[in-house]
Structures are given as C-alpha cells and as structure tokens.
Amino acid sequence: MMDTLGARLKKYRLLHGLTQEALADALNVNASYYGRVERGERQFGLPKLLEICDYFNISFDDFLGRKPSHEKREAEKNTHIHEITAALNKCTLDQILITRRFIEHMLDLY
C-alpha cells in the first residue's frame, strides 16, 4: 500500500505543479523524508494523510482511489436528477421533447 500511496502523492503533487520540496514545506515535513514516502520507502500516519487531503481539497476516499459506496452513488444520482428536473422546468415543451429524444438516443447507444 505504501507504493500506492506514494504514487498518489506524486500524482496530486504534479497535478498542482509542485516540487517535492514545495509540498514537503507546505506539509511541514522534511523534504528527504517526503521523497522516501513518495518512493514507498516510508509512510505518513493518518493525521498527515488527512492533512494532505485537506491541502489538495480532496476526500480521503478520492485520495485512496476508492469507489463511492452504493448509498453515496444513489445520493449523487438523485442530486443530478433534481438538477436536471429543475433545468427542464425552465424549458419549453419543444425543448423538453428534444431532450427526451436525445436521452432515448443515448440510452440506445449504451
């Protein structure tokens, strides 16, 4: 798991355009130690991993690459349905019919 965590650290660090030294400084850790964590030779404890998630503004599940739970996916689905319904309520009948045909076509493709 250390290699996976190190790879994820590197991924997020690079996505944010940071050097190892810059991220180590932001996290208040020794740059050499941080480099060893990224290479999978050392590891951070849970409090530091949570701090990293806060720093990158990501959830711990996202950082670990975990898939959302069924309940979370259903809640997300319901949120999208609510947003789509609200948007459709602002449409004309013709726009709604076009949207319906588009959705039916998309469902046929998948």
DRENKOL-152447 format. One record per atom (N, C-alpha, C, O): x, y, z; residue number from 1; atom name. Coordinates in Angstrom, 1 decimal. Example, Ala and Ser with C-alpha at 12.3 -4.5 7.8 and 13.67 -1.06 7.14 Angstrom:
2
+--------+--------+--------+-------+------+
:     xx :     yy :     zz : lumgu : sevo :
+--------+--------+--------+-------+------+
:   13.2 :   -5.7 :    7.8 :     1 :    N :
:   12.3 :   -4.5 :    7.8 :     1 :   CA :
:   13.2 :   -3.3 :    7.8 :     1 :    C :
:   14.2 :   -3.3 :    8.5 :     1 :    O :
:   12.8 :   -2.2 :    7.1 :     2 :    N :
:   13.7 :   -1.1 :    7.1 :     2 :   CA :
:   12.9 :    0.0 :    7.9 :     2 :    C :
:   13.4 :    1.1 :    8.0 :     2 :    O :
+--------+--------+--------+-------+------+
//
This chain:
110
+--------+--------+--------+-------+------+
:     xx :     yy :     zz : lumgu : sevo :
+--------+--------+--------+-------+------+
:    0.8 :   -1.2 :    0.0 :     1 :    N :
:    0.0 :    0.0 :    0.0 :     1 :   CA :
:    0.9 :    1.3 :    0.0 :     1 :    C :
:    0.4 :    2.3 :   -0.5 :     1 :    O :
:    2.1 :    1.2 :    0.6 :     2 :    N :
:    2.9 :    2.4 :    0.6 :     2 :   CA :
:    3.3 :    2.8 :   -0.8 :     2 :    C :
:    3.3 :    4.0 :   -1.1 :     2 :    O :
:    3.5 :    1.9 :   -1.8 :     3 :    N :
:    3.8 :    2.3 :   -3.1 :     3 :   CA :
:    2.6 :    3.0 :   -3.7 :     3 :    C :
:    2.7 :    4.0 :   -4.4 :     3 :    O :
:    1.4 :    2.5 :   -3.5 :     4 :    N :
:    0.2 :    3.1 :   -4.0 :     4 :   CA :
:    0.0 :    4.5 :   -3.4 :     4 :    C :
:   -0.3 :    5.5 :   -4.2 :     4 :    O :
:    0.2 :    4.7 :   -2.1 :     5 :    N :
:    0.1 :    6.0 :   -1.5 :     5 :   CA :
:    1.2 :    7.0 :   -2.1 :     5 :    C :
:    0.9 :    8.1 :   -2.3 :     5 :    O :
:    2.4 :    6.4 :   -2.2 :     6 :    N :
:    3.4 :    7.3 :   -2.8 :     6 :   CA :
:    3.1 :    7.7 :   -4.2 :     6 :    C :
:    3.3 :    8.9 :   -4.6 :     6 :    O :
:    2.6 :    6.8 :   -5.0 :     7 :    N :
:    2.2 :    7.2 :   -6.4 :     7 :   CA :
:    1.0 :    8.2 :   -6.4 :     7 :    C :
:    1.0 :    9.1 :   -7.2 :     7 :    O :
:    0.1 :    8.0 :   -5.4 :     8 :    N :
:   -1.0 :    9.0 :   -5.4 :     8 :   CA :
:   -0.5 :   10.4 :   -4.9 :     8 :    C :
:   -0.9 :   11.4 :   -5.4 :     8 :    O :
:    0.4 :   10.4 :   -4.0 :     9 :    N :
:    1.1 :   11.6 :   -3.5 :     9 :   CA :
:    1.7 :   12.3 :   -4.7 :     9 :    C :
:    1.5 :   13.5 :   -4.9 :     9 :    O :
:    2.5 :   11.6 :   -5.5 :    10 :    N :
:    3.2 :   12.2 :   -6.6 :    10 :   CA :
:    2.2 :   12.7 :   -7.7 :    10 :    C :
:    2.4 :   13.8 :   -8.2 :    10 :    O :
:    1.1 :   11.9 :   -7.9 :    11 :    N :
:    0.1 :   12.3 :   -8.9 :    11 :   CA :
:   -0.5 :   13.7 :   -8.5 :    11 :    C :
:   -0.5 :   14.6 :   -9.3 :    11 :    O :
:   -0.9 :   13.8 :   -7.3 :    12 :    N :
:   -1.6 :   15.1 :   -6.8 :    12 :   CA :
:   -0.5 :   16.2 :   -6.8 :    12 :    C :
:   -0.9 :   17.4 :   -7.1 :    12 :    O :
:    0.7 :   15.9 :   -6.4 :    13 :    N :
:    1.7 :   16.9 :   -6.3 :    13 :   CA :
:    2.0 :   17.5 :   -7.7 :    13 :    C :
:    2.1 :   18.7 :   -7.9 :    13 :    O :
:    2.1 :   16.6 :   -8.7 :    14 :    N :
:    2.4 :   17.0 :  -10.1 :    14 :   CA :
:    1.2 :   17.7 :  -10.7 :    14 :    C :
:    1.3 :   18.7 :  -11.4 :    14 :    O :
:    0.0 :   17.3 :  -10.3 :    15 :    N :
:   -1.2 :   17.9 :  -10.8 :    15 :   CA :
:   -1.3 :   19.4 :  -10.4 :    15 :    C :
:   -1.9 :   20.2 :  -11.1 :    15 :    O :
:   -0.7 :   19.6 :   -9.2 :    16 :    N :
:   -0.7 :   21.0 :   -8.7 :    16 :   CA :
:    0.6 :   21.8 :   -9.0 :    16 :    C :
:    0.8 :   22.9 :   -8.5 :    16 :    O :
:    1.4 :   21.2 :   -9.8 :    17 :    N :
:    2.7 :   21.8 :  -10.2 :    17 :   CA :
:    3.7 :   22.1 :   -9.1 :    17 :    C :
:    4.4 :   23.1 :   -9.1 :    17 :    O :
:    3.7 :   21.2 :   -8.2 :    18 :    N :
:    4.6 :   21.4 :   -7.0 :    18 :   CA :
:    5.8 :   20.5 :   -7.1 :    18 :    C :
:    5.8 :   19.4 :   -7.6 :    18 :    O :
:    6.9 :   21.0 :   -6.6 :    19 :    N :
:    8.1 :   20.1 :   -6.4 :    19 :   CA :
:    7.9 :   19.4 :   -5.1 :    19 :    C :
:    7.1 :   19.7 :   -4.3 :    19 :    O :
:    8.7 :   18.3 :   -4.9 :    20 :    N :
:    8.7 :   17.6 :   -3.6 :    20 :   CA :
:    9.0 :   18.5 :   -2.5 :    20 :    C :
:    8.4 :   18.5 :   -1.4 :    20 :    O :
:   10.0 :   19.4 :   -2.7 :    21 :    N :
:   10.4 :   20.3 :   -1.7 :    21 :   CA :
:    9.3 :   21.3 :   -1.3 :    21 :    C :
:    9.1 :   21.6 :   -0.1 :    21 :    O :
:    8.6 :   21.8 :   -2.3 :    22 :    N :
:    7.5 :   22.7 :   -2.0 :    22 :   CA :
:    6.4 :   22.1 :   -1.2 :    22 :    C :
:    5.8 :   22.7 :   -0.3 :    22 :    O :
:    6.0 :   20.9 :   -1.6 :    23 :    N :
:    4.9 :   20.2 :   -0.9 :    23 :   CA :
:    5.4 :   19.8 :    0.5 :    23 :    C :
:    4.6 :   19.9 :    1.5 :    23 :    O :
:    6.6 :   19.3 :    0.6 :    24 :    N :
:    7.1 :   19.0 :    1.9 :    24 :   CA :
:    7.1 :   20.2 :    2.8 :    24 :    C :
:    6.7 :   20.1 :    4.0 :    24 :    O :
:    7.5 :   21.3 :    2.3 :    25 :    N :
:    7.4 :   22.6 :    3.1 :    25 :   CA :
:    6.0 :   22.9 :    3.5 :    25 :    C :
:    5.8 :   23.3 :    4.7 :    25 :    O :
:    5.1 :   22.8 :    2.6 :    26 :    N :
:    3.7 :   23.1 :    2.9 :    26 :   CA :
:    3.1 :   22.2 :    3.9 :    26 :    C :
:    2.3 :   22.6 :    4.7 :    26 :    O :
:    3.6 :   21.0 :    4.0 :    27 :    N :
:    3.1 :   20.0 :    4.9 :    27 :   CA :
:    4.0 :   20.0 :    6.2 :    27 :    C :
:    3.7 :   19.2 :    7.1 :    27 :    O :
:    5.0 :   20.8 :    6.2 :    28 :    N :
:    5.9 :   20.9 :    7.4 :    28 :   CA :
:    6.6 :   19.6 :    7.7 :    28 :    C :
:    6.6 :   19.1 :    8.9 :    28 :    O :
:    7.1 :   18.9 :    6.6 :    29 :    N :
:    7.9 :   17.7 :    6.8 :    29 :   CA :
:    9.2 :   17.9 :    6.1 :    29 :    C :
:    9.3 :   18.7 :    5.2 :    29 :    O :
:   10.1 :   17.1 :    6.5 :    30 :    N :
:   11.5 :   17.1 :    5.9 :    30 :   CA :
:   11.4 :   16.6 :    4.4 :    30 :    C :
:   10.7 :   15.6 :    4.1 :    30 :    O :
:   12.0 :   17.4 :    3.5 :    31 :    N :
:   11.9 :   17.1 :    2.1 :    31 :   CA :
:   12.5 :   15.7 :    1.8 :    31 :    C :
:   11.9 :   15.0 :    0.9 :    31 :    O :
:   13.5 :   15.3 :    2.5 :    32 :    N :
:   14.1 :   14.0 :    2.2 :    32 :   CA :
:   13.1 :   12.9 :    2.7 :    32 :    C :
:   13.0 :   11.9 :    2.0 :    32 :    O :
:   12.5 :   13.1 :    3.8 :    33 :    N :
:   11.5 :   12.1 :    4.3 :    33 :   CA :
:   10.3 :   12.0 :    3.3 :    33 :    C :
:    9.9 :   11.0 :    3.0 :    33 :    O :
:    9.9 :   13.2 :    2.8 :    34 :    N :
:    8.8 :   13.2 :    1.9 :    34 :   CA :
:    9.1 :   12.4 :    0.6 :    34 :    C :
:    8.3 :   11.6 :    0.1 :    34 :    O :
:   10.3 :   12.6 :    0.1 :    35 :    N :
:   10.8 :   11.9 :   -1.0 :    35 :   CA :
:   10.7 :   10.4 :   -0.8 :    35 :    C :
:   10.4 :    9.6 :   -1.7 :    35 :    O :
:   11.1 :    9.9 :    0.4 :    36 :    N :
:   11.1 :    8.5 :    0.7 :    36 :   CA :
:    9.6 :    8.0 :    0.8 :    36 :    C :
:    9.4 :    6.9 :    0.4 :    36 :    O :
:    8.7 :    8.8 :    1.2 :    37 :    N :
:    7.3 :    8.4 :    1.3 :    37 :   CA :
:    6.8 :    8.3 :   -0.2 :    37 :    C :
:    6.1 :    7.3 :   -0.5 :    37 :    O :
:    7.2 :    9.2 :   -1.0 :    38 :    N :
:    6.7 :    9.1 :   -2.4 :    38 :   CA :
:    7.3 :    7.9 :   -3.1 :    38 :    C :
:    6.6 :    7.3 :   -4.0 :    38 :    O :
:    8.5 :    7.5 :   -2.7 :    39 :    N :
:    9.1 :    6.3 :   -3.3 :    39 :   CA :
:    8.6 :    5.0 :   -2.6 :    39 :    C :
:    9.0 :    3.9 :   -3.1 :    39 :    O :
:    7.8 :    5.1 :   -1.6 :    40 :    N :
:    7.3 :    3.9 :   -0.9 :    40 :   CA :
:    8.2 :    3.4 :    0.1 :    40 :    C :
:    8.0 :    2.2 :    0.6 :    40 :    O :
:    9.2 :    4.1 :    0.5 :    41 :    N :
:   10.2 :    3.6 :    1.5 :    41 :   CA :
:    9.8 :    3.9 :    2.9 :    41 :    C :
:   10.2 :    3.3 :    3.8 :    41 :    O :
:    8.9 :    4.9 :    3.1 :    42 :    N :
:    8.4 :    5.4 :    4.4 :    42 :   CA :
:    6.9 :    5.6 :    4.2 :    42 :    C :
:    6.4 :    5.6 :    3.1 :    42 :    O :
:    6.3 :    5.9 :    5.3 :    43 :    N :
:    4.8 :    6.2 :    5.2 :    43 :   CA :
:    4.4 :    7.4 :    6.1 :    43 :    C :
:    5.1 :    7.6 :    7.1 :    43 :    O :
:    3.4 :    8.0 :    5.8 :    44 :    N :
:    2.8 :    9.0 :    6.7 :    44 :   CA :
:    1.7 :    8.3 :    7.5 :    44 :    C :
:    1.1 :    7.4 :    7.1 :    44 :    O :
:    1.5 :    8.9 :    8.7 :    45 :    N :
:    0.3 :    8.4 :    9.5 :    45 :   CA :
:   -1.0 :    9.0 :    9.0 :    45 :    C :
:   -1.0 :    9.9 :    8.2 :    45 :    O :
:   -2.0 :    8.5 :    9.6 :    46 :    N :
:   -3.4 :    9.0 :    9.2 :    46 :   CA :
:   -3.5 :   10.5 :    9.3 :    46 :    C :
:   -4.1 :   11.1 :    8.4 :    46 :    O :
:   -3.1 :   11.1 :   10.4 :    47 :    N :
:   -3.3 :   12.6 :   10.5 :    47 :   CA :
:   -2.6 :   13.4 :    9.4 :    47 :    C :
:   -3.2 :   14.3 :    8.9 :    47 :    O :
:   -1.4 :   12.9 :    9.0 :    48 :    N :
:   -0.7 :   13.6 :    7.9 :    48 :   CA :
:   -1.4 :   13.4 :    6.6 :    48 :    C :
:   -1.5 :   14.3 :    5.7 :    48 :    O :
:   -1.9 :   12.2 :    6.4 :    49 :    N :
:   -2.7 :   11.9 :    5.1 :    49 :   CA :
:   -3.9 :   12.7 :    5.1 :    49 :    C :
:   -4.3 :   13.2 :    4.0 :    49 :    O :
:   -4.6 :   12.9 :    6.2 :    50 :    N :
:   -5.8 :   13.7 :    6.2 :    50 :   CA :
:   -5.4 :   15.2 :    5.9 :    50 :    C :
:   -6.2 :   15.9 :    5.2 :    50 :    O :
:   -4.3 :   15.6 :    6.4 :    51 :    N :
:   -3.8 :   17.0 :    6.2 :    51 :   CA :
:   -3.5 :   17.1 :    4.7 :    51 :    C :
:   -3.8 :   18.2 :    4.1 :    51 :    O :
:   -3.0 :   16.1 :    4.1 :    52 :    N :
:   -2.7 :   16.2 :    2.6 :    52 :   CA :
:   -4.0 :   16.3 :    1.8 :    52 :    C :
:   -4.1 :   17.1 :    0.9 :    52 :    O :
:   -5.0 :   15.5 :    2.2 :    53 :    N :
:   -6.3 :   15.6 :    1.6 :    53 :   CA :
:   -6.9 :   17.0 :    1.7 :    53 :    C :
:   -7.4 :   17.5 :    0.7 :    53 :    O :
:   -6.8 :   17.6 :    2.9 :    54 :    N :
:   -7.2 :   19.0 :    3.0 :    54 :   CA :
:   -6.4 :   19.9 :    2.2 :    54 :    C :
:   -7.0 :   20.8 :    1.6 :    54 :    O :
:   -5.1 :   19.7 :    2.1 :    55 :    N :
:   -4.3 :   20.6 :    1.3 :    55 :   CA :
:   -4.7 :   20.6 :   -0.2 :    55 :    C :
:   -4.8 :   21.6 :   -0.8 :    55 :    O :
:   -5.0 :   19.4 :   -0.7 :    56 :    N :
:   -5.4 :   19.2 :   -2.1 :    56 :   CA :
:   -6.9 :   19.4 :   -2.3 :    56 :    C :
:   -7.4 :   19.3 :   -3.4 :    56 :    O :
:   -7.6 :   19.6 :   -1.2 :    57 :    N :
:   -9.1 :   19.7 :   -1.2 :    57 :   CA :
:   -9.8 :   18.5 :   -1.9 :    57 :    C :
:  -10.6 :   18.7 :   -2.8 :    57 :    O :
:   -9.4 :   17.3 :   -1.4 :    58 :    N :
:  -10.0 :   16.1 :   -1.9 :    58 :   CA :
:  -10.4 :   15.3 :   -0.8 :    58 :    C :
:   -9.9 :   15.4 :    0.4 :    58 :    O :
:  -11.3 :   14.4 :   -1.0 :    59 :    N :
:  -11.8 :   13.5 :    0.1 :    59 :   CA :
:  -10.7 :   12.4 :    0.3 :    59 :    C :
:   -9.9 :   12.1 :   -0.6 :    59 :    O :
:  -10.7 :   11.8 :    1.4 :    60 :    N :
:   -9.8 :   10.7 :    1.7 :    60 :   CA :
:  -10.1 :    9.5 :    0.8 :    60 :    C :
:   -9.2 :    8.9 :    0.3 :    60 :    O :
:  -11.4 :    9.2 :    0.5 :    61 :    N :
:  -11.7 :    8.2 :   -0.4 :    61 :   CA :
:  -11.2 :    8.5 :   -1.8 :    61 :    C :
:  -10.6 :    7.5 :   -2.5 :    61 :    O :
:  -11.3 :    9.7 :   -2.3 :    62 :    N :
:  -10.7 :   10.0 :   -3.6 :    62 :   CA :
:   -9.2 :    9.8 :   -3.6 :    62 :    C :
:   -8.6 :    9.3 :   -4.5 :    62 :    O :
:   -8.5 :   10.3 :   -2.5 :    63 :    N :
:   -7.1 :   10.1 :   -2.4 :    63 :   CA :
:   -6.7 :    8.6 :   -2.5 :    63 :    C :
:   -5.7 :    8.3 :   -3.1 :    63 :    O :
:   -7.5 :    7.8 :   -1.8 :    64 :    N :
:   -7.2 :    6.3 :   -1.8 :    64 :   CA :
:   -7.6 :    5.6 :   -3.1 :    64 :    C :
:   -7.3 :    4.5 :   -3.3 :    64 :    O :
:   -8.4 :    6.4 :   -3.9 :    65 :    N :
:   -8.9 :    5.8 :   -5.2 :    65 :   CA :
:  -10.1 :    4.8 :   -5.0 :    65 :    C :
:  -10.4 :    4.0 :   -5.8 :    65 :    O :
:  -10.8 :    5.0 :   -3.8 :    66 :    N :
:  -11.9 :    4.2 :   -3.5 :    66 :   CA :
:  -13.1 :    4.6 :   -4.3 :    66 :    C :
:  -13.4 :    5.8 :   -4.6 :    66 :    O :
:  -13.9 :    3.7 :   -4.7 :    67 :    N :
:  -15.2 :    3.9 :   -5.4 :    67 :   CA :
:  -16.2 :    4.3 :   -4.4 :    67 :    C :
:  -16.2 :    3.8 :   -3.3 :    67 :    O :
:  -17.1 :    5.2 :   -4.8 :    68 :    N :
:  -18.2 :    5.6 :   -3.8 :    68 :   CA :
:  -19.0 :    4.4 :   -3.5 :    68 :    C :
:  -19.3 :    3.5 :   -4.3 :    68 :    O :
:  -19.6 :    4.5 :   -2.3 :    69 :    N :
:  -20.5 :    3.4 :   -1.8 :    69 :   CA :
:  -21.8 :    3.5 :   -2.6 :    69 :    C :
:  -22.0 :    4.5 :   -3.3 :    69 :    O :
:  -22.6 :    2.5 :   -2.6 :    70 :    N :
:  -23.8 :    2.4 :   -3.3 :    70 :   CA :
:  -24.7 :    3.6 :   -2.8 :    70 :    C :
:  -25.4 :    4.2 :   -3.6 :    70 :    O :
:  -24.8 :    3.8 :   -1.5 :    71 :    N :
:  -25.7 :    4.9 :   -1.0 :    71 :   CA :
:  -25.2 :    6.3 :   -1.5 :    71 :    C :
:  -26.0 :    7.1 :   -1.9 :    71 :    O :
:  -23.9 :    6.4 :   -1.5 :    72 :    N :
:  -23.3 :    7.7 :   -2.0 :    72 :   CA :
:  -23.6 :    7.9 :   -3.5 :    72 :    C :
:  -24.0 :    9.0 :   -3.9 :    72 :    O :
:  -23.5 :    6.8 :   -4.2 :    73 :    N :
:  -23.8 :    6.9 :   -5.7 :    73 :   CA :
:  -25.3 :    7.2 :   -5.9 :    73 :    C :
:  -25.6 :    8.0 :   -6.8 :    73 :    O :
:  -26.1 :    6.6 :   -5.1 :    74 :    N :
:  -27.6 :    6.9 :   -5.3 :    74 :   CA :
:  -27.9 :    8.3 :   -4.9 :    74 :    C :
:  -28.7 :    9.0 :   -5.6 :    74 :    O :
:  -27.3 :    8.8 :   -3.8 :    75 :    N :
:  -27.5 :   10.2 :   -3.4 :    75 :   CA :
:  -27.0 :   11.2 :   -4.5 :    75 :    C :
:  -27.6 :   12.2 :   -4.8 :    75 :    O :
:  -25.8 :   10.9 :   -5.1 :    76 :    N :
:  -25.3 :   11.7 :   -6.2 :    76 :   CA :
:  -26.2 :   11.6 :   -7.4 :    76 :    C :
:  -26.5 :   12.6 :   -8.1 :    76 :    O :
:  -26.7 :   10.4 :   -7.7 :    77 :    N :
:  -27.7 :   10.3 :   -8.8 :    77 :   CA :
:  -28.9 :   11.1 :   -8.6 :    77 :    C :
:  -29.4 :   11.8 :   -9.5 :    77 :    O :
:  -29.5 :   11.1 :   -7.4 :    78 :    N :
:  -30.7 :   11.9 :   -7.1 :    78 :   CA :
:  -30.4 :   13.4 :   -7.2 :    78 :    C :
:  -31.3 :   14.1 :   -7.6 :    78 :    O :
:  -29.2 :   13.8 :   -6.8 :    79 :    N :
:  -28.9 :   15.2 :   -6.9 :    79 :   CA :
:  -28.9 :   15.6 :   -8.4 :    79 :    C :
:  -29.4 :   16.7 :   -8.7 :    79 :    O :
:  -28.3 :   14.8 :   -9.2 :    80 :    N :
:  -28.3 :   15.1 :  -10.7 :    80 :   CA :
:  -29.7 :   15.1 :  -11.2 :    80 :    C :
:  -30.1 :   15.9 :  -12.1 :    80 :    O :
:  -30.5 :   14.1 :  -10.8 :    81 :    N :
:  -31.9 :   14.1 :  -11.3 :    81 :   CA :
:  -32.7 :   15.4 :  -10.9 :    81 :    C :
:  -33.4 :   15.9 :  -11.7 :    81 :    O :
:  -32.5 :   15.8 :   -9.7 :    82 :    N :
:  -33.1 :   17.0 :   -9.2 :    82 :   CA :
:  -32.6 :   18.2 :  -10.0 :    82 :    C :
:  -33.4 :   19.1 :  -10.4 :    82 :    O :
:  -31.3 :   18.3 :  -10.3 :    83 :    N :
:  -30.8 :   19.4 :  -11.1 :    83 :   CA :
:  -31.3 :   19.4 :  -12.5 :    83 :    C :
:  -31.7 :   20.4 :  -13.1 :    83 :    O :
:  -31.4 :   18.2 :  -13.1 :    84 :    N :
:  -32.0 :   18.1 :  -14.5 :    84 :   CA :
:  -33.5 :   18.5 :  -14.5 :    84 :    C :
:  -33.9 :   19.2 :  -15.4 :    84 :    O :
:  -34.2 :   18.0 :  -13.5 :    85 :    N :
:  -35.6 :   18.4 :  -13.4 :    85 :   CA :
:  -35.8 :   19.9 :  -13.3 :    85 :    C :
:  -36.7 :   20.4 :  -13.9 :    85 :    O :
:  -35.0 :   20.5 :  -12.5 :    86 :    N :
:  -35.1 :   22.0 :  -12.3 :    86 :   CA :
:  -34.8 :   22.7 :  -13.6 :    86 :    C :
:  -35.4 :   23.6 :  -14.0 :    86 :    O :
:  -33.8 :   22.2 :  -14.4 :    87 :    N :
:  -33.5 :   22.7 :  -15.7 :    87 :   CA :
:  -34.6 :   22.5 :  -16.7 :    87 :    C :
:  -35.0 :   23.4 :  -17.4 :    87 :    O :
:  -35.2 :   21.3 :  -16.7 :    88 :    N :
:  -36.3 :   21.0 :  -17.6 :    88 :   CA :
:  -37.5 :   21.9 :  -17.3 :    88 :    C :
:  -38.3 :   22.3 :  -18.2 :    88 :    O :
:  -37.8 :   22.2 :  -16.0 :    89 :    N :
:  -38.9 :   23.1 :  -15.7 :    89 :   CA :
:  -38.8 :   24.5 :  -16.3 :    89 :    C :
:  -39.8 :   25.2 :  -16.4 :    89 :    O :
:  -37.6 :   24.9 :  -16.7 :    90 :    N :
:  -37.4 :   26.2 :  -17.4 :    90 :   CA :
:  -37.5 :   26.1 :  -18.9 :    90 :    C :
:  -37.5 :   27.1 :  -19.6 :    90 :    O :
:  -37.7 :   24.9 :  -19.4 :    91 :    N :
:  -37.7 :   24.7 :  -20.9 :    91 :   CA :
:  -39.1 :   24.8 :  -21.4 :    91 :    C :
:  -40.1 :   24.6 :  -20.7 :    91 :    O :
:  -39.1 :   25.0 :  -22.7 :    92 :    N :
:  -40.4 :   25.0 :  -23.5 :    92 :   CA :
:  -40.7 :   23.5 :  -23.7 :    92 :    C :
:  -39.9 :   22.6 :  -23.6 :    92 :    O :
:  -41.9 :   23.2 :  -24.1 :    93 :    N :
:  -42.3 :   21.9 :  -24.5 :    93 :   CA :
:  -41.4 :   21.3 :  -25.6 :    93 :    C :
:  -41.0 :   20.2 :  -25.5 :    93 :    O :
:  -41.2 :   22.1 :  -26.6 :    94 :    N :
:  -40.3 :   21.6 :  -27.7 :    94 :   CA :
:  -38.9 :   21.3 :  -27.2 :    94 :    C :
:  -38.4 :   20.3 :  -27.6 :    94 :    O :
:  -38.4 :   22.1 :  -26.3 :    95 :    N :
:  -37.0 :   21.8 :  -25.8 :    95 :   CA :
:  -37.1 :   20.5 :  -25.0 :    95 :    C :
:  -36.1 :   19.7 :  -25.0 :    95 :    O :
:  -38.1 :   20.3 :  -24.2 :    96 :    N :
:  -38.3 :   19.0 :  -23.4 :    96 :   CA :
:  -38.4 :   17.8 :  -24.3 :    96 :    C :
:  -37.7 :   16.8 :  -24.1 :    96 :    O :
:  -39.1 :   17.9 :  -25.4 :    97 :    N :
:  -39.2 :   16.8 :  -26.4 :    97 :   CA :
:  -37.9 :   16.5 :  -27.0 :    97 :    C :
:  -37.6 :   15.3 :  -27.2 :    97 :    O :
:  -37.2 :   17.5 :  -27.4 :    98 :    N :
:  -35.8 :   17.3 :  -28.0 :    98 :   CA :
:  -34.9 :   16.6 :  -27.0 :    98 :    C :
:  -34.2 :   15.7 :  -27.3 :    98 :    O :
:  -35.0 :   17.1 :  -25.7 :    99 :    N :
:  -34.2 :   16.5 :  -24.7 :    99 :   CA :
:  -34.5 :   15.0 :  -24.5 :    99 :    C :
:  -33.6 :   14.2 :  -24.3 :    99 :    O :
:  -35.8 :   14.7 :  -24.5 :   100 :    N :
:  -36.3 :   13.3 :  -24.3 :   100 :   CA :
:  -35.7 :   12.5 :  -25.4 :   100 :    C :
:  -35.2 :   11.4 :  -25.2 :   100 :    O :
:  -35.8 :   12.9 :  -26.7 :   101 :    N :
:  -35.3 :   12.2 :  -27.8 :   101 :   CA :
:  -33.8 :   12.0 :  -27.7 :   101 :    C :
:  -33.3 :   10.9 :  -28.0 :   101 :    O :
:  -33.1 :   13.0 :  -27.3 :   102 :    N :
:  -31.6 :   12.9 :  -27.1 :   102 :   CA :
:  -31.3 :   11.8 :  -26.0 :   102 :    C :
:  -30.5 :   11.0 :  -26.2 :   102 :    O :
:  -32.0 :   11.8 :  -24.9 :   103 :    N :
:  -31.8 :   10.8 :  -23.8 :   103 :   CA :
:  -32.1 :    9.4 :  -24.3 :   103 :    C :
:  -31.3 :    8.5 :  -24.1 :   103 :    O :
:  -33.2 :    9.3 :  -25.1 :   104 :    N :
:  -33.5 :    8.0 :  -25.6 :   104 :   CA :
:  -32.5 :    7.5 :  -26.5 :   104 :    C :
:  -32.1 :    6.3 :  -26.5 :   104 :    O :
:  -31.9 :    8.4 :  -27.4 :   105 :    N :
:  -30.9 :    8.0 :  -28.3 :   105 :   CA :
:  -29.6 :    7.6 :  -27.5 :   105 :    C :
:  -29.0 :    6.6 :  -27.9 :   105 :    O :
:  -29.3 :    8.3 :  -26.5 :   106 :    N :
:  -28.1 :    8.0 :  -25.7 :   106 :   CA :
:  -28.3 :    6.6 :  -25.0 :   106 :    C :
:  -27.3 :    5.8 :  -24.9 :   106 :    O :
:  -29.4 :    6.3 :  -24.5 :   107 :    N :
:  -29.7 :    5.0 :  -23.9 :   107 :   CA :
:  -29.6 :    3.9 :  -24.9 :   107 :    C :
:  -29.1 :    2.8 :  -24.5 :   107 :    O :
:  -30.0 :    4.2 :  -26.1 :   108 :    N :
:  -29.8 :    3.1 :  -27.2 :   108 :   CA :
:  -28.4 :    2.8 :  -27.5 :   108 :    C :
:  -28.0 :    1.7 :  -27.8 :   108 :    O :
:  -27.5 :    3.9 :  -27.4 :   109 :    N :
:  -26.1 :    3.7 :  -27.6 :   109 :   CA :
:  -25.4 :    2.9 :  -26.6 :   109 :    C :
:  -24.4 :    2.2 :  -26.9 :   109 :    O :
:  -25.9 :    3.0 :  -25.3 :   110 :    N :
:  -25.2 :    2.3 :  -24.2 :   110 :   CA :
:  -26.1 :    1.1 :  -23.8 :   110 :    C :
:  -25.7 :    0.4 :  -22.8 :   110 :    O :
+--------+--------+--------+-------+------+
//
